[in-house]
Structures are given as structure tokens and as C-alpha cells.
């Protein structure tokens, strides 16, 4: 029975999934019938009694089936009524789209034809202008101009006709659209009405069927409770009687089982011990034999597999190589033939494509430059407007702050009678903002850097005399030798390999030519200009060595050896002095260079041109020379644009030719390239790439959100919370005082009104009493007259 119930449950689940996946009521009915048939076919396999019990339906099942069929029928009828509106609307929409598409295609064809006609007429008119401009007869020109005018008016009339036609089409489309909207609204009203009606019908049917099902459930529940209650009473009596007999029988059975279990356990332990000993001995022998056999088998298998794989691999490699060579030959032949055919075509296509792309690139460059100029223009305008608005807001806020502070001072001094204290928070200005200062510093830095690069070192005046020319050539030769030696990284490796067999004197010209090509130095003026950047690094090695030797000897001893030191520059030194000079070269070289050559650098440019104190491994202590204190430039005028005589620049005070150390060649070349290229770039217009890569720093865009918030927050922090609480309290008090004054005014108005009313009443009372007295007098007079 349990298996049957599971089968029925699975079948019901599958049918439910199928029915739930469909939105059509007919499909749901079909799956419901299949589910019932499956259930009946499963029950027919059982016996007859079970079949009769299962096939028989309960009253609640019958009621549920009738209710579901009735509700499904109502749903189907409602969906048919609603779907009629949708089908009609879809058909009308398809017809409308078809008409719109046909109308659009006709208009496009007409516009294309009119466009072709107009373009032909326009070209004809355009071609006539050259004839008119070439003509010199005024009458002929006037006649042709009139013809051109007529053709132009005709072309404009044609265009106006096309425009009017399109306008009429648009008006017709608007009218059709309004009609379609009206129809759609009518359909929606009908659909809403039908949906409301069906919803009411379905809700009533659902309520009715639910009531029926609830009634059936109540009846079935009552009958089932009665039967179950009676069965439970009978079962409980029977169970109580059976429990008493079962307890006695169970006790006797348990006692017997315990005795048998003790006997079996003892026998089992003895047998287990004997079998375990015998099996362990047999297992050890068998394992030893198995291990020996496995080792022998594994050795044979490995030998066979290795030999087989080697042979198989060689055979596969041979076949693969043969096939690959054949395929490669065929493929290369096909590729060669195809390349020969397509080479000519590609060459022609590439030429035409290059020409077209060149034109497009030039046009794009022009557009980009125009956009860049517009962008710069709008950036400047935005910057100006931003700070105008900023100043305007600051001015307005300052005025409001002054008014608030004045009011607060009046409240403290006049209303509260307390001494007024100004706020402790300081108001910021835009110059105090960190981002504003950073932007200003960046702009000033760019200006100073540009100004630095524009400034040139001391301008060397070209030699005129024969002696100065010789000195200049000797210094230039010395500098060129150092450039050729220290600038090998600018020469191609292949050229360096070719120059290895030759001496330095033979290959210096070739090396210099490659270096100058790499640095883009092509004229004699540029080489002469290059000398300006090497002169600040020149020094006199003879004077420097002599001065340092004298200082070292005087410091080391106070003996008479100081008298033996040569006093003339160029005189030979003894062995002790030479050794002293050699030992101090490495220690004092960079310090003296910094003190004698680069102290003349201006403070704005000191960080850029002061040499580094670090010594590299490529420059040894023996190659470094100590510069003399008698440098060829004064400290104040070393970087100013001032012309000095060529002899003073080429020799020291004692007439020795100046030299340059090899460690400063790269630095001087770097300065030359940076400054000279910067000057050349300023003289020539900027390229597209330079304009695009150039970053324009604006102050308004550099201001950070945090600084702006902090700037305006300071105004808010001027007035702390306790002061705001004071103002709120004063405001509440003033409002109450205002209400009191209003009440007093109302009472004053009432008293004035009552005073006026009392005065009027007194006046009326007075007039009334006067009338009564006068009437009484007249009555007395009349009565007296009557008596008489």
C-alpha cells in the first residue's frame, strides 16, 4: 500500500507541474483527466475490494471536482470575452503600421527623386558662376545673373512645394494619431468594463463554491469524528488487555535468552582465538609470496612498456615530420602564389587609402586645434565667472554676517545688558585655502621653470684675434674629445664595433658625427652655442693642484718645508707634494666644485645646477681634478646674460688654458638640450601633440570640495549652538510679548468700543428723558386747557 501511495503521489506531482506550466484552461483540464486515468489504472492492478474502495469518491472530492469545472468554465468564458478586444486591436495596429510603412517609403522615394533633380539643377547653376565671373560685359553679366536668379527661384519654389507636401503629410499623420488614440481609449474602456464584470462574476462564483465545499467538509468532519472516536475506544480496551499478558511472557523469554547468550559467548571466544592464530600465520606467508611476484611482474612490465613506447614514439615522429613537411611545402607554394596576386592590388589600394587617410588626419588635426582653442577660451571665461560669483557670494555673506553680528551686539548690550564679545572663529579668504595656494604655486612654478629655461648662461663672445682663436680651438678640441668618450651611449652598437680596430684619433670624427646627429646639432652656430654650457664647468688643473698642495703642507707641518713649495704655477712639485695632491683629490673635489663653480648660481636655480655630492663607480679618484678658486666667472654674474671677453673665459688669471672634467660632460649636454630645445620650441609654433599633452592648470578646477566646504563652514561656525539657543529663546520671548501686545490692543479696542457705546446710550437716554418730560408738560397743558 505504501508503494502504491508513492506511485500515486509521483504521478500527481508530475501532472501538477504540467498543469501549472500552462495558462490555457483546456490544457489544464486535459492534464486533470490524464491524472485521474493514471490513478484508476494503478488501482485496477490491485484486488477487487481495494478497487471498489479506491474508485469510490468521497463527497468532498465530488464537490471539489464540480466546483473546479464550473470555475474553469467561467474563466474560459471571461478570457474569450477579453481576448476579442485584444485581437481586434492587434489587427487594427498591424493595418496601421502597414499603411505608415507604405506612406514612409513613398515619401522617401519622392524625396530622393526631388533631391536628385535639385542637385542636378544646383550643379548646373554652380557651373554657370565660373562663366559669369570670367565674363567682362556688364549686360551679359546682368542677363546671366537674371537667368541664375530665375533658376534659383525655381529651385526654391520646388523646395517649398516639397516642404508643404511634407507638412500636409504630418498634419494627416497627427489627425490619424488622434483618431487612433480615441479608438484605443474606447477599446480600453470596453476592456476595463468587461474585466470588471468578469471579476465580479468570478468572485461571486468563488464565494458560492467555497461555501459549498465548507458545508461538505463540516458534514464529513462530523461523521469522521464519530467513527474514529468509537474505534479509538475499542482499540484502547484491547491494548490494555494485551499489555498485561505480554509483560509476563516477555519476562520469561528474556530470562531464557540471557542464559543462552552466556553459553554462546564463551564458545565464540574460544573458537575466535584459535582461528585468529592460524589465519595470521597463513596471511604472513601469502603476503611475502605476493610481494615477490609483484616486484617481478612490475620489472617485466616496465621493460616492455619502455621498449614499446620508444619504438612507437620514433615511428610517430617520422610520420608526423613527413606529413608536416609535405603540408608546409604545399602551404608555402599556395601562400606565395596568393601573395604575388594580391601584392599589386594591395599596393594600389594602400596608396589610395593613405591619401584618403592623410586628408582625414589633416582635417581631424584642424578640428582638434579649433576645439582646443575653444576649450581654452571657455576655460578662461569659466575661471573668470567662477571667481566673480565667488567674490559676489563672499561679499553678500560678509554683509549678512555684519548684520547678524550688529543685531547680536544690540541684543547683548540693549536687551540683555551683557558685554558683547566678537566670535573667536576667523573667517578664511580664498587665498588661505590649501588647494588655492597649491594651484597658485603650480602656476608660479611653471612660469619660473619657463623663465629658468629661457635664461642663458654667460654668452661667450666669439674670438677675433689669432691668439684667442687658437685658445678657443684648443678648448673646443678638449671638449670634443670628452664628448666623444663620454657619449658612447648615443652611438649605435654596430658603429662602435666597427670603430674598435681604429685608434681614438681616427674615429673621433665619426663618433662626434653620430653624437651630434643624435642631439640634432647640425650647424656651426649650434656648436659655438654649445660652448656656453661647458664654460661654467671649466677650471685650471695646474692652479687647483698647486693651491691644494700648499694648503695641505701648511696644515700638516710648520717646518721649513713650506719654503720649498714652488710659488709659480706650472713649476714641478716634489714627490711628497705629488702624493699629497693624489690623496686629497677624491675628498675635496665635489666640495671645491660646489664652492668655486656653483656658488655663482642664483638662488632660484641652485637646486637645478648644483652638482651631486655622490661619486659614481665610473669616475675614479685619479680621474677627478680639483677646480681652482680662480674660476673664470664671478659669483654674481655667472648666470646673467652678460658678455665677457673671450680670453677671460678661456684662460685663468695666470694664463693657463682651462679644462673640463669628464664627469661634467653629460650634465652640460643635458643642460644644452633642455634649454636650447625649449627656446627652439618657443620660436616655432606648438604641434598638435604638444597642445594635446599640455595641461592647463586652472585655479577653479584645482579647488577641492573639502576646502570649499571648510571655507563656507567657517561662516556657519561663527555662531555656536549656545548663541543659537539664546536667539531661539529670545525669539520665543518676543513672540509671547507680541501676543501679549496684540491682546492688550484687542482689549483697548474693546474698551474704546464700549466707551463709544456707553456715550451713545447716554445720549439716547438723555434724549428719551427730555422727550418724556416734554410730553408730560404738553399733557398737563392739554388737561388744564380742557378743564378751563
C-alpha positions in Angstrom: 0.0 0.0 0.0 2.8 2.4 0.8 4.4 1.8 -2.7 1.0 2.4 -4.3 0.6 5.6 -2.5 4.1 6.8 -3.5 3.4 6.0 -7.2 0.1 7.9 -7.0 1.9 10.8 -5.3 4.7 11.0 -8.0 2.1 10.8 -10.8 0.1 13.6 -9.1 3.3 15.8 -8.8 4.1 15.4 -12.5 0.6 16.2 -13.6 0.5 19.2 -11.3 3.8 20.5 -12.7 2.4 20.2 -16.3 -0.8 21.8 -15.4 0.9 24.7 -13.6 3.2 25.4 -16.5 0.2 26.0 -18.8 -2.1 29.1 -18.8 -4.8 27.5 -21.1 -7.7 26.1 -19.1 -8.3 23.4 -21.8 -4.8 22.1 -21.3 -5.3 22.0 -17.5 -8.5 20.0 -18.0 -6.7 17.6 -20.2 -3.9 17.0 -17.6 -6.5 16.6 -14.9 -8.2 13.8 -16.9 -4.9 12.1 -17.5 -4.1 12.2 -13.8 -7.4 10.6 -12.9 -6.9 7.9 -15.6 -3.4 7.2 -14.3 -4.7 6.8 -10.8 -7.5 4.5 -11.9 -5.1 2.3 -14.0 -2.8 2.0 -11.0 -5.7 0.9 -8.7 -7.1 -1.6 -11.2 -3.9 -3.7 -10.7 -5.0 -4.4 -7.1 -7.7 -6.7 -5.9 -11.4 -6.1 -6.4 -12.1 -5.0 -2.9 -9.4 -2.4 -2.9 -10.6 -1.3 -6.4 -14.1 -0.7 -5.1 -12.8 1.3 -2.1 -10.4 3.5 -4.0 -12.6 4.2 -7.0 -15.4 5.3 -4.8 -15.1 9.1 -4.3 -15.8 11.0 -1.1 -18.4 13.8 -1.1 -15.8 16.4 -0.7 -13.9 15.2 -3.8 -17.1 15.2 -5.8 -17.8 18.7 -4.6 -14.3 20.0 -5.4 -14.4 18.5 -8.9 -17.7 20.0 -9.7 -16.6 23.4 -8.3 -13.3 23.4 -10.3 -15.1 22.5 -13.6 -17.6 25.3 -13.0 -14.9 27.9 -12.2 -12.8 26.8 -15.2 -15.8 27.2 -17.5 -16.3 30.8 -16.1 -12.7 31.6 -16.6 -12.7 30.4 -20.2 -15.7 32.5 -21.0 -14.2 35.6 -19.4 -10.9 35.1 -21.3 -12.8 34.8 -24.6 -14.7 38.0 -23.9 -11.5 39.9 -23.1 -9.3 38.4 -25.8 -11.8 39.6 -28.5 -10.8 43.2 -27.8 -7.1 42.4 -27.9 -7.4 40.6 -31.3 -9.3 43.5 -32.8 -6.8 46.0 -31.5 -3.9 43.9 -32.8 -5.4 43.6 -36.3 -6.0 47.4 -36.4 -2.4 48.1 -35.2 -1.0 45.8 -38.0 -3.1 47.6 -40.6 -1.9 51.0 -39.3 1.8 50.0 -39.4 1.4 48.7 -42.9 -0.1 52.0 -44.1 2.6 54.0 -42.2 5.4 52.0 -43.8 3.9 52.4 -47.3 3.5 56.1 -46.8 7.0 56.5 -45.5 8.5 54.5 -48.4 6.6 56.6 -50.9 7.7 59.9 -49.2 11.3 58.7 -49.2 11.2 57.7 -52.9 9.7 61.1 -53.7 12.3 63.0 -51.6 15.2 61.0 -53.3 13.9 61.9 -56.7 13.4 65.5 -55.8 16.8 65.6 -54.2 18.4 64.2 -57.4 16.6 66.8 -59.6 17.5 69.7 -57.2 21.2 68.6 -57.1 21.4 68.4 -60.9 19.9 71.9 -61.1 22.2 73.2 -58.3 25.2 71.8 -60.2 24.0 73.4 -63.4 23.7 76.8 -61.5 27.1 76.3 -59.9 28.8 75.7 -63.2 27.4 78.9 -64.6 29.1 81.0 -62.0 32.5 80.5 -63.5 31.3 81.8 -66.8 29.7 84.8 -65.2 33.0 85.6 -63.3 35.0 85.2 -66.5 32.7 87.5 -68.5 33.6 91.2 -68.7 30.5 92.6 -70.5 28.1 94.2 -67.9 25.0 93.5 -70.0 25.9 89.9 -70.5 26.7 89.6 -66.8 23.3 91.1 -65.9 21.5 88.8 -68.3 23.2 85.7 -66.9 22.6 86.9 -63.4 18.9 87.2 -64.1 18.9 83.7 -65.5 20.7 82.4 -62.5 18.2 84.2 -60.3 15.3 82.6 -62.1 16.8 79.2 -61.8 17.4 79.8 -58.1 13.9 80.9 -57.5 12.6 77.9 -59.4 14.7 75.6 -57.2 13.5 77.4 -54.1 9.9 77.0 -55.3 10.5 73.3 -55.8 11.8 73.0 -52.3 8.9 75.0 -50.9 6.5 72.6 -52.7 8.2 69.6 -51.1 8.1 71.2 -47.7 4.3 72.0 -48.0 3.7 68.4 -49.1 5.6 67.1 -46.1 3.7 69.4 -43.8 0.4 68.1 -45.1 1.5 64.6 -44.5 2.5 65.5 -41.0 -0.9 67.1 -40.4 -2.6 64.0 -41.7 -0.4 61.8 -39.5 -1.4 63.9 -36.5 -5.1 63.6 -37.3 -4.7 59.8 -37.8 -2.8 59.6 -34.5 -5.6 61.4 -32.6 -8.2 59.1 -34.1 -6.1 56.0 -33.2 -5.9 57.4 -29.6 -9.6 57.8 -29.4 -10.2 54.2 -30.7 -7.6 52.9 -28.2 -9.3 54.8 -25.4 -12.6 53.3 -26.4 -11.1 49.8 -26.5 -9.6 50.3 -23.1 -12.9 51.4 -21.7 -14.7 48.4 -23.1 -11.9 46.1 -21.9 -12.0 47.6 -18.4 -15.8 47.2 -18.3 -15.6 43.6 -19.4 -12.8 42.8 -16.9 -14.8 44.4 -14.0 -17.8 42.4 -15.0 -15.9 39.1 -15.2 -14.1 39.8 -11.9 -17.5 40.3 -10.2 -18.8 37.1 -11.7 -15.7 35.1 -10.8 -15.7 36.4 -7.2 -19.3 35.6 -6.7 -18.8 32.1 -8.2 -15.7 31.5 -6.0 -17.6 32.6 -2.8 -20.5 30.3 -3.7 -18.3 27.3 -4.4 -16.3 27.9 -1.2 -19.4 27.9 0.8 -20.5 24.6 -0.7 -17.1 23.0 -0.1 -17.1 24.2 3.5 -20.5 22.7 4.1 -19.5 19.4 2.7 -16.3 19.5 4.8 -18.2 20.2 8.0 -20.6 17.3 7.4 -17.8 14.9 6.6 -15.7 16.0 9.6 -18.6 15.3 12.0 -19.2 11.8 10.7 -15.5 11.0 10.7 -15.1 12.2 14.3 -17.9 9.9 15.5 -16.4 6.8 13.8 -12.9 7.5 14.9 -13.9 8.1 18.5 -15.7 4.7 18.6 -12.7 2.9 17.0 -10.3 4.5 19.5 -12.3 3.4 22.5 -12.4 -0.3 21.3 -8.7 -0.2 20.4 -7.7 1.2 23.8 -9.6 -1.6 25.7 -8.0 -4.3 23.6 -4.5 -2.7 24.0 -4.8 -2.6 27.8 -5.7 -6.3 28.0 -2.9 -7.4 25.6 -0.3 -5.4 27.6 -0.8 -7.4 30.8 -0.3 -10.8 29.1 2.6 -9.6 27.1 4.6 -8.4 30.1 4.5 -11.8 31.8 5.6 -13.7 28.6 8.3 -11.1 27.9 9.9 -11.6 31.3 10.2 -15.4 30.9 11.6 -15.1 27.3 14.2 -12.6 28.4 15.5 -14.9 31.2 15.9 -17.8 28.7 17.7 -15.5 26.2 20.2 -14.4 28.8 21.3 -17.9 29.7 21.7 -19.0 26.0 23.8 -15.8 25.3 26.3 -16.6 28.0 26.9 -20.1 26.6 27.3 -18.8 23.0 29.7 -16.0 24.0 32.1 -18.4 25.7 32.1 -20.8 22.8 32.6 -18.0 20.3 35.6 -16.5 22.2 37.5 -19.9 22.2 36.8 -20.5 18.5 37.8 -17.0 17.5 41.2 -17.2 19.3 42.2 -20.5 17.6 41.1 -19.2 14.1 42.9 -15.9 14.5 46.3 -17.6 15.3 46.1 -19.9 12.2 44.9 -17.2 9.8 47.6 -14.7 10.9 50.4 -17.3 10.1 48.9 -18.1 6.7 48.4 -14.4 5.9 52.1 -13.6 6.5 53.3 -16.4 4.1 50.9 -15.3 1.4 51.9 -11.7 1.7 55.6 -12.5 1.3 54.9 -14.5 -1.9 52.6 -11.8 -3.2 55.3 -9.1 -2.8 57.9 -11.2 -4.6 55.6 -11.8 -7.5 54.5 -8.2 -7.8 58.2 -7.0 -8.0 59.0 -9.5 -10.7 55.9 -8.5 -12.7 56.5 -4.8 -12.4 60.0 -5.1 -13.6 59.0 -7.1 -16.7 56.1 -4.7 -17.4 58.3 -1.6 -17.2 60.8 -3.1 -19.6 58.2 -4.0 -22.2 56.4 -0.6 -21.9 59.6 1.3 -22.3 60.7 -0.5 -25.4 57.3 -0.3 -26.9 56.9 3.4 -26.2 60.3 4.2 -27.6 59.6 2.4 -30.9 56.1 3.8 -31.2 57.3 7.4 -30.5 60.0 7.1 -33.2 57.5 5.8 -35.7 55.0 8.6 -34.9 57.7 11.3 -35.1 58.8 10.1 -38.6 55.3 10.0 -40.0 54.5 13.4 -38.5 57.6 15.0 -39.8 57.0 13.7 -43.3 53.4 14.8 -43.4 54.3 18.2 -41.9 57.0 18.8 -44.5 54.6 18.0 -47.3 51.9 20.2 -45.9 54.3 23.1 -45.3 55.6 22.9 -48.9 52.1 22.9 -50.3 51.0 25.7 -48.0 54.1 27.9 -48.8 53.5 27.4 -52.5 49.9 28.5 -52.2 50.8 31.4 -50.0 53.5 32.5 -52.4 51.0 32.4 -55.4 48.4 34.3 -53.4 50.9 36.9 -52.3 52.1 37.5 -55.8 48.5 38.1 -57.0 47.5 40.3 -54.1 50.7 42.3 -53.9 49.9 44.6 -56.8 46.3 45.1 -55.7 47.3 45.9 -52.1 49.9 48.4 -53.3 47.4 50.3 -55.3 44.7 50.1 -52.5 47.2 51.2 -49.9 48.2 54.3 -51.9 44.7 55.5 -52.4 43.9 54.6 -48.7 47.0 56.5 -47.5 45.9 59.6 -49.5 42.4 59.5 -48.1 43.6 58.9 -44.6 46.1 61.7 -44.9 43.3 64.1 -45.8 41.2 62.9 -43.0 44.0 63.2 -40.5 44.8 66.8 -41.6 41.1 67.6 -41.3 40.9 66.0 -37.9 44.0 67.9 -36.7 42.5 71.1 -37.8 39.2 70.3 -35.9 41.1 69.3 -32.8 43.1 72.5 -32.8 39.9 74.6 -33.2 38.3 72.6 -30.3 41.4 73.1 -28.2 41.3 76.9 -28.8 37.6 77.0 -27.9 38.2 74.9 -24.8 40.9 77.2 -23.7 38.7 80.2 -24.3 35.7 78.8 -22.4 38.1 77.7 -19.6 39.3 81.3 -19.2 35.7 82.6 -19.2 34.7 79.9 -16.7 37.6 80.8 -14.5 36.6 84.5 -14.6 32.9 83.9 -13.9 33.6 81.4 -11.2 35.7 83.9 -9.2 33.2 86.7 -9.9 30.4 84.6 -8.4 32.8 83.6 -5.6 33.5 87.2 -4.7 29.9 88.2 -5.1 28.8 85.4 -2.7 31.6 86.3 -0.2 30.5 89.9 -0.3 26.9 89.0 0.3 27.7 86.6 3.1 30.0 89.2 4.7 27.2 91.7 4.6 24.8 89.2 6.2 27.4 88.3 8.9 27.9 92.0 9.7 24.2 92.5 10.0 23.9 89.4 12.3 26.8 90.5 14.4 25.4 94.0 14.7 22.0 92.6 15.8 23.7 90.2 18.2 25.6 93.1 19.8 22.5 95.2 20.1 20.7 92.2 21.7 23.5 91.7 24.3 24.1 95.4 25.1 20.5 96.8 25.0 18.2 93.8 25.5 20.2 91.6 27.9 22.6 94.2 29.3 25.6 92.0 28.9 29.0 92.8 27.4 29.2 91.6 23.8 32.2 89.5 22.7 33.1 89.1 19.0 33.2 85.5 17.6 36.5 83.6 18.1 36.4 81.8 14.7 38.4 83.5 12.0 36.9 83.9 8.5 39.0 82.4 5.7 39.8 84.0 2.4 40.3 82.1 -0.8 44.0 82.8 -0.6 44.1 80.8 2.7 42.8 77.6 1.1 45.5 74.9 0.7 44.2 73.9 -2.8 44.2 77.5 -3.9 47.7 78.0 -2.7 48.8 74.7 -4.4 47.3 75.8 -7.7 49.0 79.2 -7.4 52.3 77.6 -6.6 52.0 75.2 -9.6 51.3 78.1 -11.9 54.1 80.2 -10.5 56.4 77.1 -10.7 55.6 76.6 -14.4 56.3 80.3 -15.0 59.6 80.2 -13.1 60.6 77.0 -14.8 59.9 78.5 -18.2 61.8 81.6 -17.1 64.7 79.5 -16.0 64.9 77.7 -19.3 64.8 81.0 -21.2 67.8 82.4 -19.3 71.1 81.5 -20.8 74.5 81.2 -19.1 77.2 83.8 -19.8 77.2 84.5 -23.5 80.6 83.7 -24.9 81.9 86.4 -27.3 83.4 84.8 -30.4 87.2 85.2 -30.6 88.6 87.7 -33.0 92.3 87.8 -32.5 94.5 85.0 -33.7 95.6 84.1 -30.2 92.1 83.9 -28.9 91.1 81.7 -31.9 93.8 79.3 -31.1 92.8 79.1 -27.4 89.2 78.6 -28.4 90.1 75.8 -30.8 92.3 74.1 -28.1 89.4 74.2 -25.6 86.9 73.0 -28.2 89.2 70.1 -29.1 89.5 69.2 -25.5 85.7 69.4 -25.0 85.0 67.4 -28.2 87.4 64.6 -27.1 85.5 64.3 -23.8 82.1 64.3 -25.7 83.3 61.5 -27.9 84.5 59.5 -24.9 81.6 60.1 -22.5 78.7 60.0 -25.0 79.2 56.5 -26.3 75.6 55.6 -25.2 74.4 57.8 -28.0 76.3 55.9 -30.7 74.9 52.8 -32.4 76.4 49.5 -31.2 77.2 48.4 -34.7 79.2 51.5 -35.3 81.1 51.1 -32.1 82.0 47.5 -33.1 83.3 48.8 -36.4 85.5 51.5 -34.7 87.2 49.1 -32.3 90.2 48.4 -34.5 90.9 52.1 -35.1 92.7 54.5 -32.8 90.9 57.3 -30.9 92.3 60.0 -33.2 91.0 58.2 -36.3 87.5 57.5 -35.0 86.8 60.8 -33.1 85.2 62.5 -36.1 82.8 59.6 -36.7 81.9 59.4 -33.1 81.2 63.1 -32.9 79.1 63.0 -36.1 76.9 60.3 -34.6 76.6 62.1 -31.3 75.6 65.4 -33.0 73.1 63.6 -35.1 71.5 62.1 -32.0 71.4 65.6 -30.3 70.2 67.3 -33.6 73.2 69.6 -33.8 73.7 70.5 -37.4 75.3 73.9 -37.7 78.4 75.7 -36.6 76.4 78.3 -34.7 74.9 75.5 -32.5 78.4 74.1 -31.8 79.5 77.6 -30.8 76.4 78.0 -28.7 77.3 74.6 -27.1 80.5 76.2 -25.7 78.4 78.5 -23.4 77.1 75.5 -21.5 80.6 73.9 -20.9 82.4 77.1 -19.8 80.8 77.1 -16.3 82.3 73.7 -15.6 85.8 74.6 -16.7 88.7 75.0 -14.3 92.5 75.3 -14.3 94.0 71.9 -13.1 97.5 73.4 -12.5 96.4 76.2 -10.3 94.0 73.9 -8.4 96.6 71.3 -7.7 99.1 73.9 -6.6 96.7 75.7 -4.2 95.6 72.4 -2.6 99.1 71.2 -2.1 100.1 74.5 -0.4 97.1 74.3 1.9 97.8 70.7 2.8 101.5 71.3 3.5 100.9 74.3 5.7 98.3 72.4 7.8 100.3 69.2 8.2 103.6 70.7 9.5 105.0 74.1 10.5 108.6 73.2 9.5 110.8 74.8 6.9 109.4 72.5 4.2 106.9 75.3 3.4 109.7 77.3 1.9 110.4 74.6 -0.6 106.9 74.7 -2.1 107.0 76.2 -5.7 105.3 79.5 -5.9 104.9 79.7 -9.6 102.0 78.0 -11.5 103.4 75.3 -13.7 106.6 74.6 -11.6 107.2 70.9 -10.9 106.3 69.5 -7.5 108.4 67.1 -5.4 107.3 63.6 -4.7 105.8 64.3 -1.2 103.6 67.1 -2.6 102.5 64.9 -5.5 101.5 62.1 -3.2 99.6 64.6 -1.0 97.7 66.0 -4.0 96.9 62.5 -5.2 95.4 61.6 -1.8 93.2 64.6 -1.4 91.8 64.7 -4.9 88.8 62.4 -4.1 87.9 64.0 -0.8 87.8 67.7 -1.9 86.8 67.5 -5.5 83.0 68.0 -5.2 83.2 70.4 -2.2 85.5 72.8 -4.2 83.4 72.5 -7.3 80.3 73.4 -5.3 82.1 76.3 -3.6 84.0 77.8 -6.6 81.9 77.0 -9.7 78.3 76.7 -8.5 78.1 79.2 -5.7 77.7 81.7 -8.5 74.3 80.2 -9.3 71.3 82.3 -8.5 69.1 81.1 -5.6 66.2 80.4 -8.0 68.3 78.0 -10.0 70.6 76.5 -7.3 68.7 73.2 -7.0 68.8 72.5 -10.7 72.5 73.1 -11.4 74.4 72.3 -8.1 76.3 69.1 -8.8 75.6 66.0 -6.7 77.9 65.0 -3.9 77.7 61.3 -4.7 80.6 59.7 -6.5 79.9 57.0 -9.1 82.0 54.0 -9.7 82.7 55.1 -13.3 84.7 58.0 -12.1 87.8 57.0 -10.1 89.7 59.2 -7.7 92.7 59.6 -10.1 90.5 60.9 -12.9 89.0 63.7 -10.8 90.6 67.2 -10.7 90.2 69.9 -8.1 88.9 73.1 -9.6 90.8 76.3 -8.7 89.4 79.2 -6.7 90.3 81.4 -9.6 87.3 80.4 -11.7 86.6 82.3 -14.9 83.3 83.7 -13.7 82.4 85.8 -10.7 79.7 84.6 -8.3 77.2 87.4 -9.1 77.5 87.4 -12.9 77.9 83.7 -13.7 74.3 83.1 -14.9 73.4 86.6 -16.0 73.3 87.5 -19.7 76.5 89.5 -19.8 79.2 89.4 -22.4 82.8 88.9 -21.2 86.0 89.0 -23.3 86.8 85.6 -24.9 90.3 85.5 -23.3 88.9 85.9 -19.8 86.7 83.0 -20.4 89.3 80.6 -21.9 92.2 81.0 -19.5 92.7 81.5 -15.8 94.2 84.5 -14.0 97.7 83.1 -14.6 97.1 82.5 -18.3 96.6 78.7 -18.2 94.2 77.1 -20.6 91.0 75.9 -18.8 89.8 72.4 -19.0 86.7 70.4 -18.1 86.3 67.2 -16.1 84.8 64.2 -17.9 82.1 63.8 -15.2 80.5 67.1 -16.2 80.2 66.4 -19.9 76.8 64.6 -19.7 75.4 67.3 -17.4 76.5 70.1 -19.7 74.9 68.3 -22.7 71.7 67.8 -20.8 71.5 71.5 -19.9 72.2 72.4 -23.6 69.4 70.0 -24.8 66.9 71.2 -22.3 67.4 74.9 -22.7 68.2 75.1 -26.4 65.2 72.8 -27.3 63.0 74.9 -25.1 64.0 78.1 -26.9 63.5 76.5 -30.2 60.0 75.2 -29.2 59.1 78.7 -28.2 60.2 80.1 -31.5 58.3 77.5 -33.5 54.5 77.0 -33.2 53.4 74.1 -31.0 52.5 70.9 -32.7 49.2 69.0 -32.2 50.7 66.5 -29.8 52.2 69.2 -27.7 48.9 71.1 -27.5 47.0 68.0 -26.5 49.6 66.9 -23.9 49.9 70.4 -22.5 48.0 70.6 -19.2 46.4 73.9 -18.4 46.1 74.3 -14.6 43.1 76.4 -13.6 42.5 77.6 -10.1 38.8 77.0 -10.1 39.2 73.3 -11.1 42.0 72.8 -8.6 39.9 73.8 -5.6 38.9 70.7 -3.6 35.5 70.1 -2.3 36.9 69.8 1.3 38.5 73.3 1.1 35.3 74.8 -0.3 33.2 73.2 2.4 35.7 74.3 5.1 35.6 77.9 3.7 31.8 78.2 4.0 31.7 76.2 7.2 33.7 78.9 8.9 30.8 81.3 8.4 28.5 78.7 10.0 30.9 78.2 12.9 30.8 81.9 13.7 27.6 81.3 15.6 27.8 78.4 18.1 24.9 76.4 19.3 24.6 78.2 22.6 24.2 81.5 20.8 21.5 80.0 18.5 19.8 78.7 21.6 19.9 82.2 23.0 18.4 83.6 19.8 15.7 80.9 19.8 14.8 81.8 23.4 14.7 85.5 22.6 12.5 84.7 19.6 10.1 82.7 21.7 10.0 85.5 24.3 9.4 88.2 21.6 6.6 86.1 20.1 5.0 85.8 23.5 5.5 89.5 24.1 4.0 90.2 20.7 1.0 88.1 21.6 0.6 90.0 24.8 0.7 93.3 23.0 -1.9 92.0 20.5 -4.2 91.0 23.4 -3.7 94.4 25.0 -4.5 96.1 21.7 -7.6 94.0 21.4 -8.7 94.9 24.9 -8.0 98.6 24.2 -10.1 98.4 21.1 -13.0 96.7 23.1 -12.8 99.4 25.8 -12.9 102.2 23.2 -15.8 100.5 21.6 -17.6 100.1 24.9 -16.9 103.8 25.8 -18.4 104.9 22.5 -21.4 102.6 23.1 -21.9 104.0 26.6 -21.7 107.5 25.3 -24.2 106.7 22.6 -26.5 105.1 25.2 -26.2 108.1 27.5 -27.1 110.4 24.6 -30.1 108.3 23.7 -31.2 108.1 27.3 -30.9 111.8 27.7 -32.9 112.5 24.5 -35.5 109.9 25.7 -35.9 111.6 29.2 -36.2 115.0 27.5 -39.0 113.7 25.2 -40.8 112.2 28.2 -40.6 115.4 30.2 -41.8 117.5 27.2 -44.7 115.0 26.6 -45.7 115.2 30.2 -45.7 119.0 30.1 -47.9 119.0 27.0 -50.3 116.6 28.6 -50.6 118.8 31.7 -51.2 121.8 29.5 -53.8 120.0 27.5 -55.6 118.7 30.6 -55.5 122.2 32.1 -56.9 123.7 28.9 -59.7 121.2 28.8 -60.7 121.9 32.4 -60.8 125.5 31.6 
